[in-house]
Structure formats: C-alpha cells, structure tokens
Amino acid sequence: MVWASYSTWNGGGFYPAGTCPNYYCELATACGAELLLKNGPLNLTEFVDFAKDADVWLYSGTNFETVLNDFEDELSVMKSVQNNELFDIMGHGEDAWYNERKVEPDAILEDFCHMVGTENVNSPHIPAFFRHIDNPEMSPGQCNDQSSSYLNLGSYCEPIGMMEPETPVYCFSGVSTVNLEDGTTLALKNLKIGDRVQVTNDGKFDEVYSFGHYEPDSVGAYLSIHSAASATPILISALHMLFLDNAKAVPASSVNVGDILLGGHTITKIKNVNAKGAFAPFTYSGTVVVDNIVASNYVSLTGRSTFLGMDMQFVAHTVVAARRLLCRLNTCDEQYNKEGIATWIPFEIFSLIASHESSISLFAVVVGAAIMFLRRTKALNKM
C-alpha cells in the first residue's frame, strides 16, 4: 500500500511515507501490509511510477477528490485507482485526525487493518478515521457533558489467528449483515425467524421462515469476497450460492476476481478467512441480500450450478416447497442437530444423492433407453 498526499507547497509534489521507524510503519507491520517508502517530494510521473502497483492508497490530506480530478488521466494507471481502493483521513473530519486520533491508537490500528483487508472478522470494526472516499464524512461527536467519560471509537477485540474451523459450514458468518424492512441493518447472529429482510436488489423484502443452518458458537471457514457493493466483504461458505450479473446462481467457490455479481458489482478481491457463527436464513423467495450482495438461501452440494442438468437454485427451491407451505400454515417446528443443521433437512440423504449424480444420470439414461426399447418391441409385435 502507499500512504501519500499532494501539496502545492514549494512548487508542488507528492509526499509518500518516507522512512521507518514511524507510526505508519508500525501500523503496516501490525496489519501484515507492505508499505511503500520513498522520500518526497515526487513529481506526478515519479509518483505514478512509484505507486502504480500498490493495492491501497491512503491519502493523508484533506483534498483527495480534488487531486483525483486534477490528475485523473495520469493516476488512472494506478492499481488502487482502478480498483477504487482509495481512502483518506477524513472519517470524522480534519480536527478529529489531528486531535482525537492521538488518544485512539487502537481505533487507528483497527482502521488500518480494515483498510488493507486483515481485520479480525469476528470483531467487525466501523472505521473511525480512515474513510473510503465513496463514504460520506461522519459528523464529529458533540460533547454536551464535559464531565462524562470519553467514548472510545475502537471495537472490542478478540485474539486474531487463534481460531480454527470446527466444522464445515454451509452459510454466512455471524458478522455478516442483512437489511431489514424498517431500514435498519442487522448482524445475522441477531436475526430471528419472522424478521423481514431484503431479498432483491430493487428493494423487495420477505419473511425469514427458517434457518437451514444455525450455529452461533461454531468457527467456520469462509470466503471473504470484496466487491464494489460495499466497503466490507461478504463472508460466505464455499458451497453457498450467490448470483452473477446474468441472474445465475453459482457456488461462491466458483467466482473469480473480475466476475460481475448481480447488480453490476465487480469482484475485486477474494481470500480465505475463519469467522465465528454459521447462519443460513431461508426466505419464501429463496434469496437474501447479505452484505449488500444478492445470495441464494441454498448450497450446491455438487459444487456446481446444476444438478442432473437442471438449475441448482430451481432444484433446491423446489425441494423445500413443502416446508415453505407448512410454515405459511404456521405448522412448522424449528429444531437443529448438534452441527446446527435444521432437523427438517435430510442433509445426509441430499449429500448422498449429490455425490452419486453421475450414477443417477447413467441410471436415468439406462432406464429411459429400456423403456424406449420395450415400447419399440411392443409396437413391432402388434404389426
């Protein structure tokens, strides 16, 4: 990453982070990022050549948008600009950066790790000082009672790298979020049956009637998929399906950087993470918007988007039709096994069928051929 700003002082130039040791070097080391270092000032050509391959650009000034507009053509070759990985220090305004941040080293560290994609996903952090340029500047806090305690902007911390996956998961993590019909955003770990959640990009909402997987305390392996849909990635299990821009549901494990998700959101980064909680909300629509991405309620146990040549989303949604009917009639009971899988789902049977897809296909072909042969023979005997 590059930490740099532009100044018109002394003829103008770009000023990157210069030398270590310094606090920005400590932040980069703690968050596992490589910080590009070079003493400034650099002219435009020198700066672009120096920073063109950086994944992230943190602008340490207050005029980032102006600089991006003034040098739009020249800066467009930079990787950070192309992928919109652009941040500045104006999360809570200029005053907060030069004052409050000095008593908030923990929040600054969490901001930095969030920015470079190495934050602890089990302690989701709302950035306080480092702001993505597409996000509005937050209003500074108002101190109406000077005798009250200072409200820290950092998040509660859990140990990073201490957790290992306990069981396979087929869902979303507990820190993933959904949008409710009342306009609020809710973490999946707090979602309940009966809540109405967003299920389409155009703002339709539907009721959660069940959880296919509900395990608040487990730790699972997820794909962290970054896209232009949100400053935070969607955390989704490999076999869970989400929708491409052509409205086709595919397993998350099959998408790649550069693919376009439903809604026109381009995937910019994918990595493997471990996260706490496993939740798979089921809606009557068969879809749910998680972390601003339209996802399926279902997994593909075959690891593909089809089963026996049929669309997997259609197959899965059809299979649970009876359950949806029971729940509409208020006659469905919700229980989970020790792995957190809903007991009404014959998971072992589904897994067995999925693992023998090729055999089933062959059997269907043989049976079909036999039926055709018998009909043909019967017709010939009548002649």
N, C-alpha and C positions, 0 to 999 in steps of 0.2 A: 504494500500500500504506500501511498505518498501523502505526506502531510505538508501542505504548501498553500501560500496565498500570494496575491499580486498587490504590489504597491506602486504608486506613481512617484514616490519619493526618489530623489536623486536620479532622475531620468527614466524611472520605471523598470520593473522587473519582477520575476517570480522568486519567492523566498521559500525553499523547502526546509524541512528539518535538517539541521546541519551536522552536528556531531553528537556522539554519546560520550559519557553518560548524561542523560537528561530525563525528565519525567515522561516525555513521549516515547523514549526508548524503553523505559520500564513498562509502560502500558503495552507496547507491541510485544515484548518478551513474555509478559504475563498472559497475553491472549493468543500466543502462538502465531503472531503475524510477523512478516518480514517488512521492516520499514526502510524505504529507500532514503539514503542520506546524501546530501550534497550542499555545500555552502553556496549561498546566493550572493548577489542577485544573478538570475539567469534570464537571458532574453527569451522571447517566445519560442524560437527554433530550438534553443538549447533545452528549454524546459520540456517541450513536447518529446524530444529525443530521449531525455532522461526519464520521463514518467509515463511513456506511452504504453508500457506493458503492465502497469500497476492495476490490480483488480479493483481497488477502492481509492478514492480521492477524498481526503478530509481537508476542507478549506478552512484555514484558521483566521479568517477575516469575516467582515460583515457585508461584503459586496460580491458574493459568489455569482449570483444571477447576472449581474452586470458584466462580469468578466466572461462568463459563458456566452453571453450575447455578443460582446465586443470581439471576441476571438473564436466565434463559432466554427468557422471553416477549419482553422488551424487545429483546434482542440478536438475536432470530430474524429481524428485518427486514434485518439487515446481509448484504451480498452475500458477504462472506468466510465468515460463519457458514453461510449457505445452501449454499455450495459446499464447505464443510469445508476451506477454505484457511487453517488455523489452526496456528500454530507458537509454540513458546516457546523459552527459552534453556537448557532442562534436558537437552540431549543427553547430556552427560557429568556432569550434576549441578550443583548450585549452586556448589560450590567451584571446579569447572573453569571456569565462566563468569567468576568474579571473580578467577581466578588465571591458568590456562593460556592463556586467550584473549589475554592481553596479549602473549604471545610467539608468537602464531599468527595474525598479520594475514592471511596468505594463506588459511588454512583458514576464517577468518571471511568473507572475500570469496567464497570458493567456496561456502560455506554459503548466503550471501545470494543469489548468482546462481542456485543450485539452487532456492532457495525461491521466487523470482519467475519462474522458468522461462527464464532466459537463460544457463544454464551452457553450457560447451563440451562438447557431447555426445560428442566424441572423447576426452575425458579425464573419464570418469564419476567423480563425487565422492560418497563416502559422508558425509553430513552429520555433523559432529562436535559442534557446539554448538547450532545451531538445529534443534529437533526438531518434527516433525509430532506433534500431540497424540495421534494414534492409535498412534504408535510407542512402545515401552517406553523408559524411560530407560536409557541404556547404563551399564554398570558402569565406575567410574573405574579407570584403569590402576594397576597395582601396581608400585611402584619397589623392586625387590628388590636392585638393584645401583646404588648412587648414583654409581658411577664410570662407568657406561655412558652412551652418548650418548642425548640426548633424542629420542624417536620423534615426528617431526612428523606431525600429523594431516591436513595438506594433501595434495593429489594432484599428480602430475606434470603440468605444464602444457604445452599446445601452443597456438600462436597462434590466437586467435579471429578469425573473419572472413577468414582468409587462404585458405581452401579453396573451390574452386568445383566443382560436379559435373563429372565427366569423361565419364560415360556413363550412359544410362538404366539404372535398376536395377529389379528385379522381386522384391524380397525384404525382408530385415531388415538393420539395420546390425550392425556387429561388436560394438558395445557392448550390444546387446540381450541378454537373458539367458533361459535355459531352466532348468527344474528337472530334475535327474537322479534316477534311481530310488534312488540311495544317500542322498538327502536333501540333496545339495549343489546350489548354484546355479552355473551356468557361463555365461560370456560366449560368444556364438555364434562369435566368432573362434577359440575354443579347442575347439569341438565337433568330434567325429570320427564318421565312419561306424562303426556298431556300438554307439555310445552309446545308452542307453535314456532317453528324455525323456518328460516328462508331456505327454499329448495330450488330456486332458479335464479339466473342472472337478472331477469326482469322484475324481481321483487315479489314473487309469489311465495306464500307461506303455507305450511302444512303441519299437521299434528304428529308428534312422536308417539307411536303406539307400542313400541317395544325397543329393547336393546338386544341385538344379536350377540354382543359381547359386552360384558360389564364387569370390569375388574379394576377398582380404584388403586390397589396397592401393588400391582404387578409392575415389573420393569420389562419393557419390550424393545425390540429393535425396529427402528422406523427409518424411512427415507425422509430427509429434510429437503423439500423441493422449493426452491426460491423462484419467484416469478414477479412480473410487473403488477400482479394483482394486489400485493400487499408488501409492506416493509418487512413483515415476518413471514417465514416459510410455512407451508403446510407440512405437518408431520403425519405421515400415512404409512401403513404397513405395505410391504412389497406386493402382496396379492390383492390388496383392496383396489377397487377400480375408481378411476376418475375419467372425466370426459375431455376428449380432444376437441378442437375447434370445429370438426366435422360432426360433432354430437355423438361420436362413437365412444363407448365405454371401454377402457383398456386397463390392464393391471398397472399399478404405479411403477412396478419394476421394468416395464417395457418403454417408459418415456425417456427422452434424452434432452440434453441441453439444446435449445433451439426449437424444440417442439412447441406448438401453439396450443394452449388449453382453451376450453370453451370460454368465450368472452374475449378472445383475442390476446390472452396473456402469454407472453413468451417465457419459457423456462430459461433461467439464467445460471442456475447452479443446483447441483444435486449432491448430497453427501449422506453418509450413514451416521445415525445417532442413536443413543439409548435414551428412553424417556419413560417417565412414570405414568401409569394408568393406561387402560385399554377400554375404549368405548366405541360401540358401533350403533348409533341410533338408527332405528327404522322408521320411516315415514310412509304414509299411504302412497306418496308419489314415487317412492323408490330412489329418491335423490335427496341430497342435503348439501348446503353450501357451508364448507368448513374452511376457516382462514381465508375467506373470500374466493374459494375455488369450488366449482360445482363438482361434487363427487357422488358416486353411487353409494347405495346402502350396502352393497354386496361385494363379496370377494370372488375371485376366479381361482378355484382350486386346481384348475389345469394350468394356470399361469398364462393363459391366452384369452383373447377377447371373444372366442367362440367355443361352443360345445356341440359336438355332432353336427357341425356346420351351421348351427343357429347362434344368433347373437346372445352372448352370455348375460347381458343385462336383462334381455327378454326372458331367458330361461329362468334366471334367479327370481325375477319379479313374479313370474307365473307360478313357480314352485311354492311361494309363500302366500298365494292368493287366499287360501283357506284361513290362514292365520289372520290376515287382514279382515276378513269377513267376521270372524269370531270377535275380534277386538272392536269392530264397529258395533257389534251387538252387545258389547260390554260383558262378554263371557270368556275372556282370555285371562289366564293366570300367569304371572311372571315369576319365574324362578331360574336360578343359574347353577351350573355344576361347579366343581372346585376350580376349574380353569376359567370360570367366568362366562362360559358359553351358555346361552339360553337353552333350557332343557327341552323346549318345544322343537328345537332344531336337531334333526337326526344327523349330527355332524359326521360321525364315523361312517354312516351309510353314504352320505354325499361324497366324502373323501374317497371311499372305496370305488364308487361309481366313476368319479373323476379320474382316478388312477387307471381305470380299465377302459378309457374312452376308445382306444384303438380296437380293443377286443369287441366292445359293444358295436362299433361301426362295422367290423367284419361280420359279426353275428347277424346284424341287420341286413347286410348285403346277401349273406348266405340264405337267410330266411326269405328275403324278397325274391331271390333267384329261384328258390324251391317252389314258392307259391306260383310264380310265373310258369315254371316247368309243369306243375300239376295242372294248372289251368289250360296250358297248351296241350297236354296229353289228353285231358278230358274232352277238349274241343275236337281233337283228331279222332277220338273213339266214336264220337257222335256222327262223324262223316261216313 
